[in-house]
Amino acid sequence: MRRRSKKTSKQSYFPCEIEKLEKDLKDGFFKSSADFTVKKFEHENKRIFIAFLNYMVEKDQIFKHITEVILQSNTEWDTKALENNIPISGSETRESVKDIGLDMLKGYVAIYIENDDACVTYPVPQLKERQPERAETESLIFGPKISFTESIQTNLNIIHWRLDNPSLVTEKFIIGNEIPSEVRLIYLKDIADDENINEMRNRLNKLQTDDVLESSVLTQYVEDNSYSIFPQLYVTELPDRFCYELKEGKLGVIVDKSSSAIIAPTNFFSFFESTEDLYTRWNMGSFIRLMRLVAMFLSITLTPLYVAALTFHYEIIPTALLVSLGHSRSRVPFPPLLEALILEFLIELIREAGARLPTKVGQTMGIVGGIVVGQAVVQAGFTSNILIIIVALSALASFTVPSYLMGSAIRIIRFPLIIMAGLWGFIGLFYSYAFILIHVLKQKSLKRPYFVPIYPFRPKDIDNSIFRIPFLKSNYRAYSNMPKKIKRFEEPSRQKKEDIDE
């Protein structure tokens, strides 16, 4: 469908001569570009101007569907005739040089009939898209393995394929003053709450920035508290996770040239959920979710507890273990605080190095580096065997979190907790836990409570976050999402027992 752009000034740039349009486009956008290509020819006593960027367009389509059509037709060409006869969809009618230049940077070809009142642009981009592949960051054992790609058109195709629902809405936004990017707000209008939709829509409309590099960058612009270490919006590369959350009444946002999508609003416990929990049996899914929460608590507790006990609270350590600890630390020249910080930093160094190296080399680096370096620091007397075990368990526990952003936040929190435990023992540790809890309770996600269903306490939402119940019993969506349709389905009536005598 043709769309006419709004005039940028009271007086339109057109009509004008072809030479003036060419000069203004070159001076304003393509002065340093050797790929700015202009074709000028005369047909039926009218001069026609065609401009495009050589590396951005499919030149075969320009010749076949534009140039050839114009030259072989006896039509008296003008803007309206172009719109009706050029067999390419998605045309735009532009009345300013700025709009024409921005279109050309996206892979459009500009066509202007001299002294006409507007210019028409057609999309003929030369796209080199990555095909949907297996998800890397959020790997699954059960369920769909496909992930989003960098093409917004491919991602929209995947979403529509998975959600064949007439109430699916995709609102388009253009964000970025210098490098505009297409952003889509996606939701099911029959389920999603209007307040959530309006809030996200307002945040996207008010956003002023030069460009949006990626979905993770957009979350930092639109989240409620950008100073918090905890992520307040969920970023996923899995279409099945994205579509499942839409069906629960949440909103989704996708960004062009980004291989991940945003889910909002979300809560703290959503970062410990995985769609794989849905594909396994309910009791196994519940166990795995609870295990992740316990692992998160152990990850931020074990090393600080070790430091606090050895620095201030020897009395809580059993005698047999105290002897073993004393023997293990007899050659360590550092206090427990410095010892723990060195080892935690070493673990993070190995993890970061393994993540940045190629996949096969990175796996080898993580295994060999952990074994070799760990054994070496123990033999050199820099740390004890017991602390090696504790730090390794803490690191493993943090890796159980499905969300990379939440897992990173948990690993970073360990460092201030270790410092507080080394300076003030259990008192400093408990003050730190209280500060973290208060901070989490105060957070919002799209102005919705972040720590639901615990605070505010909503017992009916617990089965949608902390653990699972059988699907036949889970016929209510989470109240915290404020969905228009709270019921997923009507609970099946219990079959009446047949009379045995009959």
N, C-alpha and C positions, 0 to 999 in steps of 0.2 A: 504494500500500500504506500502511495506517495505521501510524504509528510513535508509541509512547508515550514521552513524555519522562521523564527521570529526575527523581525528586523532589529538590527543592532543600533540603528539611529533613525531619526525622523525621515531622512532622505536616503533612498536606496543607492547603492553603488552603481547599479545598472540603470540604463543602457550605457555601453562604452565601446570603444574600439578594441579589437583583438590585441593589438600591440600594447595597449595600456594594461590590459588584464595580465598579459604575459610578464610585463615588467614588474607589476606590483606583486605578483605571485613569487617571482624570482627574488626580488628585494626583500620581501617580508618573510619568506619561508625557505627558499631553496638557493640562496645566493652562493653557498659553498657546496652545493650538491651537484655532482657530475651526472647524476641519474635523473635529473629533472628533464623530462622529454615532452616536447610540444610538436604536434602535427597540425598544420594549417592547410586547408584546401577550399576550393570554391565549387559549389554545387547549386544548380538552378539559380544563378546570380546571387547567391548568398555565401558569405565567407563563414567557414565553420572552424572552430578551435577545439582541439582535443589535447588534454594534458594529463600526465601521469608520472609516477616514479617508476623507473625501469625495473628495479628489483622487487617492487611491492605488488605487481599485478601480473595476471596471466595474459600475456600479449596475444596469444592465439584467440582468446575470447574477445579481446578488443577488436581484432581484425574481423572475426567471424560474425559477432553479434552487434557490432557498432559500426565500424568503418564500412564493411561490405553492405550492411543494411541501408546506410545512408546513401552510398554511391549508386546502388542498384535500384533505388526507389525514385519515383517521380514526384514524391510528396513535397509540398512547400514547407520546409522544415522551420519549426519554431519550438519553444519550450513545451507547449502542449503536445505537439506532434512527436517529439522525442519521448515523452512520457507514455504515449499511447502505442508507439511502434517499436521501440527498442526492447527486445525480448530478455531483459534482465530485471529481476525483482529487487526491491529495496532501494529504489531511486530516492534522491533527496533534491529538493529545489532550494538553491542557495542564493542569497542576495547580498553577500559580503565576501570579500577576499579572505577574511579570517576563517570563515566556515568552510570555504572551498579548500584552503590549505590544510586544515585539520582533517578533512575527509580524505585528501590525497595521502596524508601520512598514515591512514588506516588501510590503504589499498584501494581507494576509489579512483575512478577516472572521471575527469571533469570535461563536460561538453558544453560549449557556448556558441550560440548563433549570434553573429555580430549585430549589435544594436537591439538585441532582445532585452526584456526586462528582468531576466533571471538566468542563472546557470544551473544545469542539471548534473548531478554526480551519481555514478553507478558503482556498486561494490563488485570488484573483480579481483579480490586479494589472492596472492600466491601463497597459500598456507602450507607450511611444513609441520604437520601436527604429529605429536607423539600418540601412538595408539594406547588405549587403556591397558594397563598392566597390573600385575600382582602388587598389592599394597606392601610397602616396605616398613614404614614406621609402626603401623597398627596391624601386625601380622595375626592371622587367624588360623586355627586348625579346622574348625567347622564353619560352614557358611560361605557366602560369595567372597571371592578373592579379588574382584575387580576394584580398581581405585580411580579417583578423579584424574584428569589430565590438565594441561595448561590451557586448553581451548575451552572457552565458556560455552560455545555452541555444542561441543561434544558432551560437556557436563550437563547441559540442559537436556540433551537428548537422552542421557542415561537416567536423569531424574524423571522425565516424562515416561520413559519406558518402565521404570519401577513403580511409578505412581500414576496409574491410568485412572485419573479421577477428574471429573469436570470442574470441581471446586478448587483445583490447583491454580494458584495465582503467582505470576512472576512480574514484579514491578522493576522497571529499568531506571537506573541512576547513572549519571556521568560525573565522576569525581576526579578532581585533579586540575589545577589551574594551568600548569605547564605541560604535563603529560596526562591527558584525560584517559581514564580507564572506565570500562563498563562494569557496573556492579548490579547484581540482581537480588532483590528481596523476594523470598519464596515462602509461601505458606498455603495452608488449606483454609479457605475463607469460611467454610462451614464448621471448622473446629477451633482455629486459632483465635485468641482473645484480641478484641479490637484495641484495647489499651496497649498491649504489647506491640501490636502492629504500628500504631501511631507513634509510640515512643521510638522504635527503631527507625521508622520513616523520618521522623524529625531529626534524629541524630545524623542520619546520612545526608539529609538536605542541608543541614547547618555546617557540615564538615568542610573546612577550608584547608587545603594542603596542595603542595605542588604536584604530588603524584601518590598513588597507592601501589607500593611494590608488590604486596602479597596479602593474602587473607590474614595472616598472623599480624601484619602491620596494621591492617584495618581494625582488628580487635583492640589494639592499643589506643586507637583514636576514639572508639565509640564505647569502650567499657566504662563502668561506673567509677572505678578508682584505679587510675593508671599507676599509682604509687605502691599499690599492694603487690607483694611477691606472688600471691595466689591468682591464677587465671580466673576470670569471671565469665568468660565465654569459651565454649568448647570448640576447638579446631580439629577437624577430622578429615582424613583422606578417603574414607569409606562411604560410598553412596548408600549402602544398606543402613548404616548408622544414621546418616543424614535423613533418609526417607522415613525410617522408624520414628525419629524424633518429630518430624513433621506430622505424622499420624497421631502423635501424643499431644499435639496442640502447640508445639514450639515453632519458632521461626528459623529460617535458614537464609544465609547470605553467601553468595559466590562471587568471586572477583575474576575478571578476565586475566589470563596469563598466570593464574594461580592453580596449583594442583590440590588445594585443600579448601574446605568450606567451613563456615561458621554456624554454630547452633546457639540459639538464645531463646529465652533465658535458661540458665543452667544453675545447678547447685553443687555444693562441695562434693556430695556423694556420687554425682554423675561422672566425675573423673575416675572413679574406681569401678565403673561399669563397662562392660564390653558386650557387643551384640552376640558374641560367642556364648554368653551366659543364657541367651534366649534359645540358642540352637541345641544346647544340652538339656538334660532333664532338670526339672525345677529344683530338686534337692541338691544336685551337683552344682547348678548355677548359684544357689544360695551359699553353699559352702565356699565356693571360689571367691565370691564377693566378700564374705566375712573374712576370709583368709587375707585378702588384699588390704582390708582395713587394719587387721591385726599386724600385718607386715609393715604398713606405714607407721603404726605406733612404735613397733620394735626398731624401725630404722632411725627414728629420731630419739630413741631412749637408750639403746644399748651402750653406745660409746660415751655419751654424757654420764650415764650411771656409773660406768667403769672409772671415769675420771673423778667424779665426786666421791666415790667409795674409797679409792686409793689415796685421795688427797686429804679428806676430812673425816671419813666415816669407816674406819677399819673395823669397827665393832659389828657391822652388819654382815661382814664376810665370814662364812664358816671357817673353823680353824684349819681343817684339812685343805681347803681351797686357799687359805691365806698362806700356808707354807708353800704351796705350789706357786702362788703369785710372787712370793718373796724370792724364791729360787729363780723364777723366770726373769724377774726384774733386777737381779743382783748385778748384772753387767751393764744395765741401761744407765747412761749418765744424765738423762733428761728427766725432769718431773713429768708426772702423768699427763698434764695439760699439753706441754710441748710435744711429748711423744705421740699423743693422739692426733694433734693437729698435723704433724709431719706425715703420719701414716694416712690420714684422711686426704690430705693434699696429694699424696703419692697415688692413691687410688683414683682420685679425680683426674690426675694427669694421665694415667694409663687409659682410663675410659675415654677421655677426650682425644688422645692420640689414636686409639683404635677406631673411633667414630670418624675421624678425618682421613684415615688411610683407605685405600681400596678395600673392598669387602673381604677378599681372601686374606690379604695381608693384615687387615685390621683384626680379624678373628685370631690369627696367629699371634699378633702383637699382644692382644688382651690376655690370652692364655699363657704364653711364654713369659711375657713381661710380668704378669702377676706372680707366677711361680718363682721365676729366677730372682726378681727384685725382692719379693717377700722373703725368700730363703736367705738372700744376701744381707738384708738389713737385720734379720734376727741373728745371724752368725757374726755380724759386725758389732752387735750390741747396741744398735740404735733403738730397738723396740723389743717387746716380749712376744712370745708365741701366743699367749692368751689374747693380747690386743689384736694380733693379726687375725685370729678367728672372729673376734667381735666385729672388727671393721669389715671383714669379708661378709659376715652375716648381714650387717647393716646395708652394705652395698647391694647384696642380692635382694633384700627386702624392698629396697627402693625401686628396683627394676621390675617388680610385679605390677606397678601402676600402669594401666593401659595408656594413659595420657602422658606424652613426653613432657609437656609443660608442667604438669603437676609433679611428675617424678623429679624434674630438675629443681622445682621449688622445695621439695622435701630434702633433697641432697644439700641445698644451700642452707636450709634452716639448721642443719646439724652443726655447722661451724659456730654460730653464736651460742647455741645451746652448750656446746663443749666448753667455750670460753666462760660462760656463766657458771657452769658446774665446777670448773677449775678455780674460779675466783671466790665463789661463795657456797660451794657444795650443794646440798639438797635445797637449801633456801633459794639460792640463785636459780636452780633448775625449776623449782615449782613456780617462782615468779615468772620465769620465761614461758612456761606452759600456760599460766594464767593470761599472760599478755597475748600469746598466740590465739588462745580461745576467744578472748574478748575481741581481738581484731577480726577473727573469722565471723563472729556473731554480728558484727557491725557491717559486714560487706553486703552489697546488693548486686544482683545481676539483672539488668534492665529494670531496675527499681523493684525487683522481687527479692524476697529473703534468700540469702545465700546458703544458710545452714538448715533449710527445711529438709526432711520432716522432723528434725530434732528440735530446732528453734526457728519459728514457732512450732510447737509440737502438733503434728498432724498424723495420727496413727494410721489413717487410711492410706497414706502415701508411703508408708514404710515398705510395703511389698513392691513398690515401684522403684525403690532406690537401694535400700540396705540389703534386702534379700528378695527372693522370688517365691511366688506361689504358683500352683498349676494354672495353666491358661484358662481352663473352664471356670475357675474361681476368680480370675483376674479380669473382671468385666468392667472395671472403673478406671478411667484415666486419672493421672495424678492431679489432685485439686490445686497443687501449687502452680501448675501451668495455666490455671484459670481457663480451661477449654470450654467452648460453647456447648459441645456435646460431651458430657461427663461420662456417659456410658459407651463402652465399646460395642456391647451387644447385650441383649436380654438374657438373663441367666436361665438356662434350660430348666424346665419344671421337672421335678423328680417323678420318675415313673412309679406309678402305683403298683404295689405288689399284687400279683394275681392270687386269687384264692386257690389254694391247693385243692380244696374239695371239688372245685368246679373243673 
